[in-house]
Amino acid sequence: MAQLKKNPPIIFDYKDVKTLQRYINVYGQIEPISKTGLSEKQQRSLAVAIKRARHLALLPFVASN
């Protein structure tokens, strides 16, 4: 189980695209808790931030190949 970061941010901001991209795989899917190493609350916050960023076209819905 690989963790991405030792001290992840407690609150994810949808405008911080660089941080959010680290938690998205090559197919544009949000990485599961087992890979991110986040708590359940942090994972939910991450998902909401990614979905907001996608809605505002800051992140793609699917990966462009």
Phi, psi and omega in degrees: 000109183268128175265141182280323184212143181285317180238080181289157177297144181289320179242128179267136180256130183294340179277346180271077187294323182299318178292317182295325181297334179292340182255014178242134180278181185294341180268002179085012181265150177287131180293146179286166180303323182298331179269324184281329181076018180272163173283170181297319180295317179294322180296320178294318178297320177298313181299317179296317180296319179294317180295322177294317179297322177295317182298326180269009178065029173275332176233149178283153176286321176230155181291138177267124181252000000 
